[in-house]
Amino acid sequence: MKIPTYLFAMLQFIAIATVAQNKPKPNVLFIAIDDLKPMLGCYGESQVHSPNIDKLALSGTVFLSNYCQQAVCAPTRASLLTGQRPDYTQIWDLKTLIRDKVPTILTLPQYFRQQGYTTSGIGKVFDSRSVDKNSDEPSWSIPYLKLEKDDFAKGFSKPFNNYYQSKELIQLINSFREEGVKKGLTGKELEDFVANGHRPLYEAIDVPDNAYIDGANTLKAIQQIKKLKSEGNPFFMAVGLTKPHLPFVAPKKYWDLYERSTLKLAEFQSLASGAPEFAFQASNELVNQYVLPSGERMPTGYSPKSDELQRLLLHGYYASVSYTDAQVGLILAALKEQGLDKNTIIVLWGDHGWHLGDHSMWAKHSNFEQATKAPLIFSAPGFKGGQQVKSLSEFVDVFPTLTELAGLSIPSGLAGKSLVSAMKNPSVKIKDFAQSQYPRLNNQAMGYAIRTEQFRMVTWFKGEFHTTKINSDNPVIGLELYDYKKDPLEKENLALKAEYSSVLKQHQEILTHLLKTQNQSR
């Protein structure tokens, strides 16, 4: 008997729907790396040894022009993990709790948990200073994993002050503590004295990877991945790695990958002409918190540091990147060994960029290119590998992208856009601009940067943004404009040049509209 056409079509639809329904949900591996700038082989950097991240890039899509929302740990992570900009989360510092400001805010792992995923995390994913003691309890269906003494390499205890294993450095830190005791300091005041200005800058000794926190977290994450597989539910596994964040602590074998004398110094080490001085930062994280192993403090101010010290800093940063790259390789290898690589979405990101001597700046904390540009790599089942996307993207785009890749509905009200169309066709243009911001002048001013394909415009508004929303009516106390086709090193501020007036106006209009939209959403 011949089946009617309409019935045949209906049966086909039911069959397709049944297959789709029975298809297992993809897992998610979410890798967050602290202070990792896009100085990797897959971003065209030849000096850095990053074979494992580069291998991931060959299986996925690299976003070449990706920007964070604020170049410091807690705000950028709060933004990425909620899909909202800092003026919505109201996290602009390292002490405010996200849910104190927006109690009902939805986080990325929380949303996956609501959709039936088992969510688990270890290491630095959220910044601990912006969440509860359980690293945002609503986000995790399994209590957040923490290291125990047995998680470290045999013969090693938890690193001293979270970082150091060297007897010499431990003695140095204890001498600082004794100095504080002589000053009459006790309790938190004493610990703050040691933490702020009395921490050794680096350590390069022959120890196993898991003598340090990142190595131990990596092995524990691998154990958790195996456990999650055995339970059979789709999972969202977040792993946070802390290096290359200061101090530059990594096993000696990673330092040995580099010849210090060959490392290239930043090409331009002066302040940009015509730019307001408050747009820069005087490497405060580096010079105010860390000392050389000799106990000697580092020079302050904006004058370039000696070539010897700069190459030491570069060496430490690169060695720390390679250490983290090795941990990524172990995690990816374990995923493959468990047969999970074919059905797991992987996203790897560094939470912001890092100044390596450009404009005489070190660390992050600015609106300049080297602080705001950050790596973002997606690898997902069914998508081509080895792709590069030149279109602008932002960290607020991660939430909707992961959601779409997993086949879930994208929550309404997110600030970003899904990048999936660019993963399908890397030539697609996703957005016209990326926005970053940074506070200055003791939190009495906020600088908003608009990065387009060729330009960066920064408008500095005066105002107490913690209590009053900043808008385009606030007094403007500084303007910056940089042309990356003519001046990729940001040598000259062009904001007041007549020939750039129309460009400046165009970017200010973008910012005005964005501020208005953000204020309406809060």
N, C-alpha and C positions, 0 to 999 in steps of 0.2 A: 504494500500500500504506500502510495506516494505521500510524504509529509507536506502539508501546506507550507508555503514560503514563510508566512508570518510565524507559524509554529516553529519552523526550523531556526529562524532568526532569534526567536525567544529562547529556544534551547541553547543556542550558541552563547547568548548573553549570560544565561544562568551558569553555563560551564566556565566562561571566562571569569565571572564574578566569584565562583566557587574557588577557582585556582588562586585568584588574587587574595581571597579571604584566608585561604589555607597557607599562603606563602608566609614564611616566618618574618617577623619584623626585624629590620636590621639592628644590630648592636651599634653603640656609639663609644668610641674611644676618644676622649677629650684631653689633650695634652697642653698644659699651660706652662710656659717657661718664663722665668723672672728676668727682666732686663735684657732679653735677647733681641738685638736689633737685626735687620735683614742683611747681616754680614755673613752670608753662607754661600756655599758653592752654587746652590740653585738660584741664588740672586746675583750671580756673576762675580762673586768675590773669590779670588784665587789664593789669598793668603791664609784663609781659615780652613782647617781640616774638619769637615762636617759630612762624612760619607753616608751616615745613616739617615739624616734628615734629607740629604740630597737624593737618596734612594727612595724615600717616601715621596718626594716631589716627582720622581719619574713615574710613580704610579698614580699621581693625582694632578691637581691644579694649583699652581702658585699664583697668588695675587701680588703683582709687582708694585702696585701703587696703593697700598693699604695703610690706613692711619688710625691711631688710637684717639679717644675722645679727651683724655687728659694724661699727660706723661708723668704719672706717678702711680704707685701700685694700687692702693685701695680704690681711688676713683675710677681708674680704667677697668679694673676687674668688676666693680659694682655695675659699671655701664655695660660691659660686654655680657655679663651673666644675667642681666635683666632686659637687655635690648633697649635701654633708655639712656639718654644723655645725662651728664652730671647735673644739669639744672633741674632735671626731673627727679633723680635719685637723691639730690641734695648732698651727695658725698663728694666733697672737694678736698678733704683732708685725710689724715691717718688716725682719726679717733672717733668719728661719728658712725653710729650703727645704722645700717640701711633701714631696718624695720622700725627704728625709732622715728625715722622721718616719713617713711611710706610703709606702714604696717602690713598692708595687703598686697604689696608688690609681688609680682610673679617672677620667679627665677627660672632659668633654663632647665636645670636639673629637676626642679619642682614640677615643671610642666611635663617633663618626660615621666616623672613618677606618677602624675595624675593620669597619664595615658597608658599605664600598666607596665612601665619599665621598672626594673630594679635599679635604683640609683645608688652609686657608691663612690667614695672619693678618698684620696690620700694626698698629703703634701699641701703645697700652697696653691689653692684654686681661688677661693675668695681670699682677700687679705684678712687675716685673723682679727685685725683691729676694727673691721667694719661689720662683723657678724657676731653671733653668740658663741659660747664656748664649744658648741658642737658644729661649728662652721656652717651655720644657718640650718638648724634642725629640720625645718620643713622641706629642705631640698633633698634629703637623703632617706631612702627607705631602709638602709643599713646604717647604723651609727658610724660616724666618720672615723676612719681608721687612724690610729696613732701608733707611733713606734714604741716598742718596749726594749729593754736592755738586751734581750736575746736576739733582736733583729740586726744588731751590728756584727761586724766580722769577729770571728773567734779571737779572743785576746784583746778586744777593744770594747771600751764602754762608750756611752753616748759622748759625742765630741764636747770638749770643754767649752762653755759659753756657746754651745750649739755649733761650733765651727772647728775647733783646734784639737789636734792630737799630738803635736810636737811638745816634748818636755820643756824645751827652751822657751817656747811661746807661752806655755802655761805658767812658767816661772815669771815671765815678763808681766803677764796679766795679774798674777798674784802680787807682784811688786806695786802695780798700780792700785790694787785694792788696799794694800798696806798704806800707801800714800793717802788714800781717801779716809782710812780709819784715823790716821794722824790728824787729818783735818776735822775730825769729829763727826764724820758722816756714818750713818747706819741705815740698814734696811734698803728701801727703794732709792733713797738719795745716794747711797753708796753704789748700788748697782747702776744707776744712771750715770754716775761719775765714771765708772769703768766703761760703760757702753758708749758714752759720748766723748770721744776724743782719746780713748785709751784701748783701742782694739787694733791688733796687728793687721796690716793691709793684706797679707797673703801668707800662704803656707804651701810648700812644695816638697813633700816628703814621700817616701816609698811606702805607701799603705794601700790596702785593697779598696776598691770603689765603695764598698759598703762599710768602710770605717767612717764614712761621712753620711750625712742625712740623705742626700739624693740617692746614693747607691743603695742604702737600706730601704728607702721608700720604693725604689724601683723593684727590688726583689719581693717586697710585700705586695706591691701592686700586681706582680705576675702571679703570686699565689692567689690573690683575690680574683683575677681573671679566670684562673683554672676553676675556682670554686663557683663562680658565676656561671661558667659553662655547664658544670655538672648539675646545676639547679634547673637549667633548661629555659629560663625566662629571658626575654630580651633585656639587655642591660645597657646602662649609661655609666661608663667607668671614667672618672676624672682623675688625672694624675698631674700633680703640680711639682715641677722641678725648680729649685731655687737658684742654681747657678746659670748665668754668670753674674748674679747679684754680688756686690761686695759683701764680705772680703773675698778675694780671689783665692779660694781654697779648693785645690784639686790634687789628686795623686800625681806624683812626679812624672809618671809616664806620659801624661798629657802635656806637661810643660816641655818634655823632651821632644815633642813633635815640632817645636819651633826653634829657630835660630834667632835670638833676640836682636842681634845687630842688624838683621836684614829687614826688620819690621818697619813699614813705612809710616811716617808721622803725618798728622793732618796737614793738608796743603795750606789752608788759610787759618791762622791762629790769632787774628785780631777781631775786635768788635766791628760789626757792620757799620760803615759810615752813615751818619744821619739817623741812626736808630736810637730810641730812648734807652738809657743805660739799664733801666729796670726791666727791660725785656730779656736781659741776660741773667745768668745765675753764676755765682762765684765758686762753683764746684763745692758747695757747702757740705753735701753728704760725704764727699771724699775727705776734705781737709778738716772738717770739724769732728769726724767720728773715728778716723783711722790714723795710725802711725806706722812708720817703717819698723821692721823687726828689731832694729837697733834702739827703738824708742823715740827716734827723731820724728818731729812733726813735719808735715808737708807745707810748702809755701802756699800762701793765700793770695787772693786777688786775681786780676785778669791777665797778668803778664804770663807768657808761655813758660811752662816748667822746663827744666833742663831736658835735653834729649835723652839722657840716661834714665831719668825718672819716667819720662813719657814711654819709652820702650819697655820699661818694667811694667807699667800699667797696661800697655797693649798686650804684653806677654801674658800677664795674669788674666786679662779678659779672654784672650784667645784660648788659653789652656782650659779655662772654665767652660767655654762654649764646647770644646771638644769632649770634655768630661760629660757634659749634659748630652751631647750627641751620642755618646756611647750608651747612656742609659736609655735613650730613645730606641737605639738599635736592639737592646735586650728586650724591651717591651714589644716591639714589632715582631721580633723573632718568636717570642712566646705566643703571640697572637696567631702566627702562622702555624706553629707546632700544634696548637690546639684546634687547628682547622677552622679558625674563626675569621681569617683574613678575607674570605670571599663574601661574608655577609656582615661586615663591620664598616661603618662610616668612621673615618679618622679625621679629626681636625687638630692641627698643631698651630699654636700661636705664641708669640712673645708679647708681653703685656704693653710694651712701648719700646721706643728706640733708646739710644744711649750716646751721649757725646763722648767722643774719643779724642779730645783736644781741639776740635774745630771751635773757632771763636774763643780759644783758651778755656773752653768749658769741658768738664768731665761729669759723668752721670746724666740724669734726665732733667726734669723740672723746667721745661721751657716750651715755647710754641714753635721752635725752629724745626727744620726738616729732620735733622738727625735724632731729635727726641720724639717726634710724633709719628714718624714712619716706622711701621712694625710688620714683622713677618706673619703671613697667614697662608696656610696650606690645607686644602681639603683633598681627601681621597675617598671615593665612594663606589660601591658596586655599580656596574653598568656605565661608568663614565671613563672616558679615555684618560690615559696617563701622559705625563710629560708635557702638560699644557701650561701656558703662561698667559695671564690676563693682565693687560695694561690698563684697563679701565679702573677708575678710582673706586675704592671700597673702604668701608669703615668697620670698626669692631661692633657697632650696633647692628651690623648685617649678619653677624654669626648666628644669633638666635633664630631669625626667620629662615636662614639657609639650612641649618641642621634640622629644623622642623619640617621643611619641605622635603629634604633628602630622606627623612624617615617615613614619609607618606602621611604625616600628621597635618591637621589644619593649623594654619598660622594664627596665633592669638591676635586679636585686634588691638590696635593702639601702640604697637611697637614702633620705635623710631627709625629702624633700618629697613632695608629691602633684601629680599632673597637674592643670592648670587648664583642660584642654580642655572639660570639662563646663560650666564657666562661660562659655567662648567660645560654646558652643552655646545656653546659656540663662543670661544674665547675672544672673538672680535666684537662681541656685543658690548655696548656702552650701558653700564648700569645706572650711573648717576653723574651729575655735572660737577659736584663738589663734595669734599669731605670737611668736617668741622672738628676743630680741637679747641681747647681753652686752657688757660692757666691763671691762677690768682697771683697778685703781687701786692707790694706796699702794705704788708701786714694785714692782708685780707681786706684792704680798702679799695682794691681795684681788680678787675677781671679783664683779661685779654682774650678775645675770641678770634680764632684764625679760620679763614676760609681758604682751603686749598683747592684750586682748580687745576686743569691739566698743565697750564703754563705758569700760573701765579700763586703766590700766597699773600693774602691780605690779613693784617691783624689790626683790630680796633681795640684800644684800651679804654674801658669805661671806669669812671670813678663811682664807687658805691659799695655799701656794706651788703654784699650779696647773700650773706647768711640770714638776714632779716628782711630784705627787700629784693624783689625780682629786678634783675638788670634788664633794661630795655633800651631802645635806640634814643630815648629822651635823656638818659643819663649823660652827665658831662663826659666828653671825650678828652682824654689826657695824653693820648699817643696814637700814632698811626704808623703802620709798616706795610710795605709792598715790595715783593721780590719777584723778579722775572727769571725763571729757571732755565729758559732757553739761552738767555744772554749771561746769566749770572748764577750758575748752579751752586756756588759756594756761599751765596748770600752775603756778598761783600758790601753791597750798597742798598740802602733803603730808598726806594723810588717814590714813596707815597706823596711827597710834596712837589714832584716834578710835573710841570704842566703837561708834557706829552703823555703822561700816564693818568691824567685826571678822569678820563672816561672809563678806564680799567678800574680805577679805585672806586668810582661811583657804582659800577656794575657789581663789584664784590660787596660793597656796603649794602646795596639793595638786597642781595642774597641773605646777608646777615640780618638785616632788619626783619625780613619775612620770617627767617628761622627763629629769631628771638620772640616774635609775636606768636608764632605757632607753639613754641615751647611753653610760653607763659600761659597760654590757653589750656594746655594739657595738664598743667599742675593744679 
